[in-house]
Amino acid sequence: MKKIEAVIRRSKYRVVKEALHDKGITFFSYWDVTGVGNEQKGSVYRGVSYSTTDIQRRYLSIVVNDDFEEAAISAILEAGKTGEVGDGKIFVSDVNEAYRIRTSEKGGGTLN
């Protein structure tokens, strides 16, 4: 099993969610997060200077069986891309075990 963590633009969340659902990935968690990126510019609105270095993003946490890893990654890459700085990042790590609390079942079958 793999854990895929992705930080994406909030504006791309709906499109990424639909792309994941189209690939058969229907369960994941997400959070609204603030991060610091490579952009160093600020903006001025009505005479007030605002820092744009604190970036509002959506953080996705997805655990999939190994055979869904590439499908999930390609869905996020294709649906989340704008081609501009700040599109986000994807991180992949191994998951040793998963348990379904309701039945105490363990293994990859708990992800369905």
C-alpha positions as CSV (number, residue, x, y, z in Angstrom):
1,M,0.0,0.0,0.0
2,K,1.1,3.6,-0.6
3,K,0.2,6.9,1.0
4,I,0.0,9.7,-1.4
5,E,0.1,13.2,0.0
6,A,-0.5,16.1,-2.3
7,V,-0.5,19.9,-1.8
8,I,-2.6,21.5,-4.5
9,R,-4.2,24.8,-5.3
10,R,-7.6,25.2,-3.7
11,S,-9.0,26.3,-7.0
12,K,-8.0,22.9,-8.5
13,Y,-9.5,20.7,-5.7
14,R,-12.9,20.0,-7.4
15,V,-11.2,19.0,-10.7
16,V,-8.6,16.8,-8.9
17,K,-11.4,15.1,-6.8
18,E,-13.3,14.3,-10.0
19,A,-10.1,13.0,-11.7
20,L,-9.4,10.7,-8.7
21,H,-13.1,9.5,-8.7
22,D,-12.8,8.7,-12.4
23,K,-9.8,6.5,-11.6
24,G,-11.7,4.6,-9.0
25,I,-10.2,6.4,-6.0
26,T,-13.2,7.5,-4.0
27,F,-11.9,7.8,-0.4
28,F,-9.4,10.3,0.9
29,S,-9.0,13.0,3.5
30,Y,-8.2,16.7,2.9
31,W,-7.4,19.8,4.9
32,D,-7.1,23.5,4.1
33,V,-3.5,24.5,4.9
34,T,-1.3,27.5,4.6
35,G,2.3,27.1,3.5
36,V,5.3,29.1,2.5
37,G,6.5,28.7,-1.1
38,N,9.2,30.1,-3.5
39,E,7.2,33.2,-4.5
40,Q,8.7,36.3,-3.0
41,K,6.4,39.0,-4.3
42,G,3.7,40.8,-2.4
43,S,0.6,42.6,-3.6
44,V,-1.1,45.9,-2.8
45,Y,-4.9,46.1,-2.5
46,R,-6.6,49.5,-1.8
47,G,-3.3,50.9,-0.5
48,V,-2.6,48.0,1.9
49,S,0.4,45.8,1.3
50,Y,-0.2,42.0,1.6
51,S,2.3,39.2,1.7
52,T,1.7,36.5,-0.8
53,T,4.5,34.2,0.6
54,D,1.9,32.6,2.9
55,I,0.0,30.5,0.3
56,Q,-3.5,28.9,0.9
57,R,-3.5,25.3,-0.4
58,R,-5.5,22.1,0.0
59,Y,-3.7,19.1,1.4
60,L,-4.8,15.6,0.3
61,S,-4.0,12.4,2.1
62,I,-4.8,9.2,0.0
63,V,-3.9,5.6,0.9
64,V,-4.2,3.2,-2.1
65,N,-3.2,-0.4,-2.9
66,D,0.0,-0.5,-5.0
67,D,-1.9,-1.1,-8.2
68,F,-3.7,2.3,-7.9
69,E,-0.5,4.3,-7.1
70,E,0.2,5.4,-10.7
71,A,-3.4,6.2,-11.5
72,A,-3.7,8.4,-8.4
73,I,-0.5,10.3,-9.2
74,S,-1.4,10.8,-12.9
75,A,-4.9,12.0,-11.9
76,I,-3.4,14.6,-9.6
77,L,-0.7,15.7,-12.0
78,E,-3.0,16.1,-14.9
79,A,-6.0,17.7,-13.1
80,G,-3.9,19.9,-10.7
81,K,-1.5,21.5,-13.2
82,T,-1.8,25.1,-14.4
83,G,1.9,25.4,-15.5
84,E,2.5,28.3,-13.1
85,V,4.7,28.4,-10.0
86,G,2.7,27.1,-7.0
87,D,0.9,24.2,-8.5
88,G,2.0,22.1,-5.6
89,K,3.8,18.9,-4.6
90,I,3.1,15.1,-4.4
91,F,4.8,12.9,-1.8
92,V,4.6,9.1,-1.8
93,S,5.5,6.8,1.1
94,D,4.9,3.1,2.0
95,V,2.1,2.0,4.3
96,N,2.9,-1.1,6.3
97,E,-0.6,-2.0,7.4
98,A,-4.2,-0.8,7.5
99,Y,-7.0,-1.8,9.7
100,R,-10.8,-1.3,9.5
101,I,-12.0,-0.4,12.9
102,R,-15.6,-1.6,12.5
103,T,-14.6,-5.3,11.7
104,S,-10.9,-5.4,12.9
105,E,-10.0,-6.6,9.3
106,K,-6.5,-5.8,8.2
107,G,-4.7,-5.5,4.9
108,G,-5.3,-3.9,1.6
109,G,-9.0,-5.0,1.5
110,T,-9.7,-2.4,4.2
111,L,-9.3,0.4,1.6
112,N,-12.4,-0.5,-0.3
